[in-house]
Amino acid sequence: MNRVPVFIKWLTATLLSLALLTATFFLRGQQIEQEAAFTPFANSEIKTVLLQLAEDDKSISGLALLVKEPGTGLQVLNIPPQVATQFGQAGLMTIQQAGTQVSPREIADALSISMGVRIDATLALQRLAIAGLVDSVGGVDVTAATGLLVSGPDQEPLYVAPGQQKLTGQYAAGYALVKQLIENEDEQINRMNIVIRAMLNNLPMEQSTIAETLASLGSLARSDVSVDDLATFFVAINQQNLWPAANYVKVDTDSSGLELMPDTTWLRIKQPKLWDELAKISPRVLVYPGSTAIRVEVKSQFAGDRVLIADQIAQLGLGFIDGGSSETPEITQITTSVTADIEKVEALRNNLGLSEVPIVWDFTLDSYADVRIVVGLDYRDREIEGLN
């Protein structure tokens, strides 16, 4: 029996010029690149996988969080890569920028805090890995409304003509990744979802075959769990035939005002709306107060306040949630849930120079945050370098 995955055949045929890469690929023993071991939440079953699609190992073009729960079907949450948050000591940046500085797991952890959603596993796929998976399932059927240039940087021009057609791997990868100059973000997200669905829905039903195919991706893919765990997740979705009725949710965002670079637009997740939506359809993947690191929501009329406080939050090992703009009270308001570690809350308050501000306990504080800070004039009156 020929057990060589289709992807290997494709890679051999299309990457002969990359001898060094190919040699390295086989010397890895056909193992997907796995990050440091990660133990999901108390229940070891993987319910959520964050797909990170990228041109290469740096620039992220799209993210889709697959959420599988018994009785609620499959949810696909699309997250714009322009969403900005605090990535620990690496600092404040967009997800797109974070791809060059932090690991896929660190991106998942930051997003988990920002969204209030557990992310059990990650799978980061480069363009060539997407192409290989698509070819392994026989291509993707699409109907292109207009002609599209789908080639990547330093690549020979690839063009998808208007109309109904089946795309091979390299065309399908570009179809999912490339955002055209004169289109809105939703159009690229829709194309990405079409490729993701076809790529994963048509995987074989055998766990060992899927694991073998994923392992063949080598360094073109990264994950923090084993290929066997990923294969189990994908097989369960396909066995339950969840893709046809999958619910696609574009995570609601608005401008954050946190831009550290000119001529860019950074986004923030509208946390309350996202939480309410997920509470109705997939409540068991929500991260409730007290179950992970303390999450601090910061609201201020001035973006500079949120930037500075985000850095203080990271220094204390806490999680930052961008609460957006808010009217400025005279005295900073610090509200905490009953589950928050009061010593850590006090340490943050003192680091901000607000030791006289009372901490208010609130039994009704929104579930997605452990602590809420509404920045007041007492904070803005302090002479802090860089404050707006």
C-alpha positions as CSV (number, residue, x, y, z in Angstrom):
1,M,0.0,0.0,0.0
2,N,1.3,3.5,-0.8
3,R,1.1,5.4,2.4
4,V,2.9,8.6,1.2
5,P,0.5,11.5,1.9
6,V,-0.6,13.5,-1.2
7,F,1.0,16.5,0.3
8,I,4.5,15.0,0.1
9,K,3.9,14.3,-3.6
10,W,2.8,17.9,-4.1
11,L,5.7,19.3,-2.2
12,T,8.2,17.2,-4.1
13,A,6.8,18.3,-7.4
14,T,6.5,22.0,-6.7
15,L,9.5,22.8,-4.4
16,L,12.4,21.1,-6.2
17,S,14.2,24.4,-6.3
18,L,14.1,24.6,-2.5
19,A,16.5,21.8,-1.9
20,L,17.6,22.9,1.5
21,L,14.0,23.3,2.7
22,T,13.1,19.9,1.3
23,A,16.0,18.2,2.9
24,T,15.3,19.8,6.3
25,F,11.6,18.9,5.9
26,F,12.4,15.2,5.6
27,L,15.1,15.2,8.2
28,R,12.5,16.3,10.7
29,G,10.9,12.9,10.5
30,Q,7.7,14.3,9.0
31,Q,6.6,15.8,12.3
32,I,4.6,19.0,12.5
33,E,6.5,21.7,14.4
34,Q,5.2,21.5,18.0
35,E,5.7,24.2,20.6
36,A,6.2,23.6,24.3
37,A,3.7,21.3,25.7
38,F,0.4,22.9,26.6
39,T,-2.2,21.5,28.9
40,P,-5.7,22.7,28.0
41,F,-8.3,23.6,30.7
42,A,-9.3,21.1,33.4
43,N,-11.2,19.1,30.8
44,S,-8.5,17.6,28.5
45,E,-10.9,17.4,25.6
46,I,-10.1,20.0,22.9
47,K,-13.1,22.1,22.2
48,T,-11.5,25.1,20.5
49,V,-8.7,25.4,17.9
50,L,-7.3,28.7,16.7
51,L,-6.4,28.5,13.1
52,Q,-3.8,31.1,12.1
53,L,-3.3,31.5,8.3
54,A,-0.2,33.3,7.1
55,E,1.8,34.0,4.0
56,D,4.9,32.8,5.8
57,D,6.1,32.2,9.4
58,K,5.6,35.9,10.2
59,S,2.7,37.8,8.6
60,I,-0.8,36.6,9.7
61,S,-3.5,37.2,7.1
62,G,-6.5,35.6,8.9
63,L,-7.7,33.9,12.1
64,A,-10.6,31.5,12.7
65,L,-11.5,30.1,16.1
66,L,-13.2,26.7,15.7
67,V,-15.6,26.0,18.6
68,K,-17.0,22.5,18.9
69,E,-19.5,21.7,21.7
70,P,-21.9,18.8,22.1
71,G,-25.4,20.0,21.3
72,T,-24.4,23.4,19.9
73,G,-22.7,22.4,16.7
74,L,-19.7,24.2,15.2
75,Q,-19.0,27.9,15.6
76,V,-16.4,29.6,13.4
77,L,-15.3,32.9,14.9
78,N,-13.4,35.1,12.5
79,I,-11.0,37.6,14.2
80,P,-9.6,40.5,12.2
81,P,-5.7,40.5,12.4
82,Q,-5.8,44.2,13.0
83,V,-7.1,43.6,16.6
84,A,-4.6,45.0,19.0
85,T,-3.9,43.8,22.5
86,Q,-1.0,43.5,25.0
87,F,1.2,40.5,24.3
88,G,2.9,40.2,27.7
89,Q,6.4,41.7,27.9
90,A,6.5,41.9,24.1
91,G,4.2,44.9,24.3
92,L,1.1,46.3,22.7
93,M,0.6,45.5,19.0
94,T,-1.8,44.0,16.5
95,I,-2.2,40.2,16.0
96,Q,-0.8,40.8,12.5
97,Q,2.4,42.3,13.9
98,A,2.6,39.8,16.7
99,G,3.2,37.0,14.2
100,T,6.8,38.3,13.8
101,Q,7.5,38.5,17.6
102,V,5.6,35.9,19.5
103,S,4.6,32.3,19.2
104,P,1.1,31.1,18.0
105,R,0.4,30.0,21.6
106,E,1.2,33.5,22.9
107,I,-1.2,34.9,20.4
108,A,-3.8,32.5,21.5
109,D,-3.3,33.4,25.2
110,A,-3.6,37.1,24.5
111,L,-6.7,36.5,22.4
112,S,-8.2,34.3,25.1
113,I,-7.9,37.2,27.6
114,S,-9.3,39.8,25.1
115,M,-12.3,37.6,24.2
116,G,-12.9,35.8,27.4
117,V,-12.9,32.5,25.5
118,R,-10.8,29.3,26.2
119,I,-8.4,28.4,23.4
120,D,-7.3,24.8,23.8
121,A,-5.0,24.4,20.8
122,T,-3.5,26.4,18.0
123,L,-2.7,25.4,14.4
124,A,-0.6,28.0,12.4
125,L,-0.5,27.3,8.7
126,Q,1.7,29.0,6.1
127,R,0.7,29.4,2.5
128,L,2.5,26.2,1.4
129,A,0.9,24.2,4.2
130,I,-2.6,25.4,3.1
131,A,-1.8,24.6,-0.5
132,G,-0.7,21.1,0.5
133,L,-3.8,20.4,2.6
134,V,-6.1,21.6,-0.2
135,D,-4.3,19.4,-2.8
136,S,-4.6,16.4,-0.4
137,V,-8.4,16.7,-0.5
138,G,-8.6,17.3,-4.2
139,G,-9.0,21.0,-4.5
140,V,-11.6,23.6,-3.5
141,D,-14.8,24.5,-5.5
142,V,-15.3,28.3,-5.6
143,T,-17.4,30.8,-7.5
144,A,-15.3,34.0,-7.9
145,A,-17.4,37.1,-8.4
146,T,-14.5,38.9,-10.0
147,G,-11.0,38.1,-11.2
148,L,-8.5,38.0,-8.4
149,L,-4.7,38.2,-8.3
150,V,-3.8,35.7,-5.6
151,S,0.0,35.3,-5.8
152,G,2.1,36.0,-2.8
153,P,5.3,38.2,-2.4
154,D,8.1,37.2,-4.8
155,Q,5.8,34.7,-6.5
156,E,5.0,34.3,-10.1
157,P,1.6,35.9,-10.9
158,L,-1.4,33.7,-10.0
159,Y,-4.8,34.7,-11.3
160,V,-8.2,33.3,-10.4
161,A,-10.7,34.0,-13.2
162,P,-14.4,35.0,-12.5
163,G,-16.9,32.2,-12.3
164,Q,-17.3,28.7,-10.9
165,Q,-14.2,26.6,-10.8
166,K,-12.1,24.1,-8.8
167,L,-8.9,25.6,-7.4
168,T,-5.7,23.6,-6.8
169,G,-3.7,24.2,-3.7
170,Q,-1.5,27.2,-4.6
171,Y,-4.5,29.1,-6.0
172,A,-6.7,28.2,-3.1
173,A,-4.1,29.3,-0.6
174,G,-3.9,32.7,-2.3
175,Y,-7.7,32.9,-2.6
176,A,-7.9,32.6,1.2
177,L,-5.0,34.8,2.1
178,V,-4.8,37.8,-0.2
179,K,-6.9,40.9,0.5
180,Q,-7.5,42.9,-2.7
181,L,-7.0,46.6,-2.7
182,I,-10.6,47.5,-3.5
183,E,-12.6,45.1,-1.3
184,N,-13.9,45.2,2.2
185,E,-12.6,42.8,4.9
186,D,-15.7,40.7,4.9
187,E,-15.0,39.5,1.3
188,Q,-11.6,38.2,2.2
189,I,-13.0,36.5,5.4
190,N,-15.7,34.8,3.3
191,R,-13.1,33.4,0.9
192,M,-10.9,32.2,3.8
193,N,-13.9,30.4,5.3
194,I,-14.7,28.7,2.0
195,V,-11.1,27.3,1.8
196,I,-11.0,26.4,5.5
197,R,-14.3,24.5,5.3
198,A,-13.3,22.6,2.1
199,M,-9.9,21.9,3.4
200,L,-11.1,20.4,6.8
201,N,-14.5,19.1,5.9
202,N,-13.0,16.8,3.2
203,L,-10.2,15.3,5.3
204,P,-10.4,11.5,5.6
205,M,-12.4,10.0,8.4
206,E,-9.5,8.0,9.7
207,Q,-7.6,9.7,12.6
208,S,-4.3,8.1,11.7
209,T,-4.5,9.3,8.1
210,I,-5.2,12.9,9.2
211,A,-2.4,12.8,11.7
212,E,-0.1,11.5,9.0
213,T,-1.1,14.3,6.6
214,L,-0.7,17.0,9.3
215,A,2.7,15.5,10.3
216,S,3.8,15.8,6.7
217,L,3.6,19.6,6.9
218,G,6.7,19.8,8.9
219,S,8.0,23.3,9.7
220,L,5.3,24.8,7.4
221,A,2.8,24.4,10.3
222,R,3.1,24.9,14.1
223,S,0.9,23.7,16.9
224,D,1.1,23.4,20.7
225,V,-0.6,20.0,20.7
226,S,0.2,16.7,19.0
227,V,-1.1,15.8,15.5
228,D,-3.1,13.0,17.1
229,D,-5.0,15.5,19.3
230,L,-5.7,17.7,16.3
231,A,-6.8,14.7,14.2
232,T,-9.2,13.7,17.0
233,F,-10.7,17.2,16.9
234,F,-11.2,17.3,13.1
235,V,-12.5,13.7,12.9
236,A,-15.1,14.4,15.6
237,I,-16.4,17.4,13.6
238,N,-16.6,15.4,10.4
239,Q,-18.2,12.4,12.0
240,Q,-20.9,14.6,13.4
241,N,-21.3,16.3,10.0
242,L,-21.0,19.7,11.6
243,W,-19.6,21.8,8.7
244,P,-22.9,22.1,6.6
245,A,-24.7,23.8,9.5
246,A,-21.6,25.7,10.9
247,N,-22.4,29.1,12.4
248,Y,-20.0,31.8,11.2
249,V,-19.5,34.8,13.5
250,K,-17.3,37.8,12.7
251,V,-16.1,39.1,16.0
252,D,-17.4,42.6,16.4
253,T,-14.7,45.3,16.7
254,D,-14.3,49.1,16.6
255,S,-11.4,51.4,16.4
256,S,-9.2,51.2,19.5
257,G,-7.3,54.5,19.2
258,L,-4.2,52.7,20.5
259,E,-2.2,53.0,17.2
260,L,1.5,53.4,17.9
261,M,2.3,53.8,14.2
262,P,1.0,56.5,11.8
263,D,-1.4,55.7,9.0
264,T,-2.6,52.5,10.7
265,T,-6.0,51.4,12.2
266,W,-6.0,49.2,15.2
267,L,-9.1,47.5,16.4
268,R,-10.4,46.3,19.7
269,I,-12.9,43.5,20.4
270,K,-16.4,44.6,21.6
271,Q,-16.2,42.3,24.5
272,P,-19.7,42.7,26.0
273,K,-21.4,41.8,22.6
274,L,-19.2,38.9,22.0
275,W,-19.7,37.5,25.5
276,D,-23.5,37.8,25.1
277,E,-23.5,36.0,21.8
278,L,-21.3,33.1,23.0
279,A,-23.2,32.8,26.2
280,K,-26.2,31.8,24.1
281,I,-24.5,29.3,21.8
282,S,-21.4,28.0,23.5
283,P,-21.4,28.9,27.2
284,R,-18.9,26.2,28.2
285,V,-16.0,27.7,26.3
286,L,-16.3,31.0,28.1
287,V,-13.6,31.9,30.6
288,Y,-15.2,33.0,33.9
289,P,-13.6,35.2,36.5
290,G,-11.1,33.5,38.8
291,S,-10.5,30.6,36.4
292,T,-7.3,32.0,34.8
293,A,-5.0,35.0,35.3
294,I,-6.7,38.2,36.4
295,R,-8.1,40.1,33.5
296,V,-8.3,43.9,33.8
297,E,-10.6,45.9,31.6
298,V,-9.4,49.5,31.2
299,K,-11.7,52.3,30.1
300,S,-10.6,55.9,29.4
301,Q,-11.4,58.8,27.2
302,F,-7.8,59.0,26.2
303,A,-6.0,56.2,24.4
304,G,-2.7,57.1,26.1
305,D,-4.1,56.1,29.5
306,R,-4.9,52.6,28.2
307,V,-1.5,52.2,26.6
308,L,0.4,53.1,29.8
309,I,-1.9,51.0,32.0
310,A,-1.6,48.0,29.6
311,D,2.1,48.0,30.2
312,Q,1.7,48.1,34.0
313,I,-0.7,45.2,33.7
314,A,1.8,43.2,31.7
315,Q,4.6,43.8,34.3
316,L,2.4,42.3,37.0
317,G,1.5,39.3,34.9
318,L,-2.1,40.3,34.5
319,G,-4.3,40.2,31.4
320,F,-5.3,43.4,29.5
321,I,-8.8,44.0,28.1
322,D,-9.3,47.2,26.0
323,G,-12.5,48.7,27.3
324,G,-12.4,51.6,24.9
325,S,-13.5,55.2,25.5
326,S,-15.3,56.4,28.5
327,E,-16.2,59.6,30.2
328,T,-13.5,60.8,32.6
329,P,-14.7,60.8,36.3
330,E,-12.8,62.9,38.9
331,I,-11.6,59.9,40.8
332,T,-10.5,56.7,39.1
333,Q,-12.9,53.9,39.7
334,I,-11.6,50.4,40.4
335,T,-14.2,47.7,40.6
336,T,-13.3,44.0,41.2
337,S,-15.2,40.8,41.3
338,V,-15.3,38.7,44.4
339,T,-13.0,36.1,42.9
340,A,-10.1,38.4,42.1
341,D,-6.8,38.2,44.1
342,I,-7.0,41.4,46.2
343,E,-3.3,41.5,46.7
344,K,-2.7,41.7,42.9
345,V,-5.4,44.3,42.5
346,E,-3.8,46.4,45.2
347,A,-0.4,46.0,43.6
348,L,-1.8,47.3,40.3
349,R,-3.5,50.2,42.0
350,N,-0.3,51.1,43.8
351,N,1.9,50.8,40.6
352,L,-0.5,53.3,39.0
353,G,0.1,55.8,41.8
354,L,-3.5,55.5,43.0
355,S,-3.1,54.0,46.4
356,E,-5.8,56.3,47.8
357,V,-8.5,55.1,45.4
358,P,-10.9,52.7,47.0
359,I,-11.4,49.3,45.5
360,V,-15.1,48.5,45.2
361,W,-16.3,44.9,45.3
362,D,-19.1,44.2,42.8
363,F,-21.0,41.0,42.7
364,T,-22.6,42.0,39.4
365,L,-19.4,42.8,37.5
366,D,-19.6,41.7,33.9
367,S,-18.4,38.1,33.7
368,Y,-15.6,38.7,31.1
369,A,-13.5,40.9,33.4
370,D,-12.1,40.3,36.9
371,V,-11.3,44.0,37.4
372,R,-12.5,47.2,35.7
373,I,-10.6,50.4,35.8
374,V,-12.3,53.7,34.6
375,V,-9.5,56.2,34.5
376,G,-10.2,59.5,36.3
377,L,-8.7,63.0,36.5
378,D,-6.5,62.0,39.4
379,Y,-4.6,59.7,37.1
380,R,-4.4,62.2,34.3
381,D,-3.2,64.9,36.6
382,R,0.0,62.9,37.4
383,E,3.0,63.9,35.3
384,I,3.7,60.7,33.4
385,E,6.0,60.9,30.5
386,G,4.1,60.0,27.3
387,L,0.6,60.6,28.6
388,N,-1.7,62.2,26.0
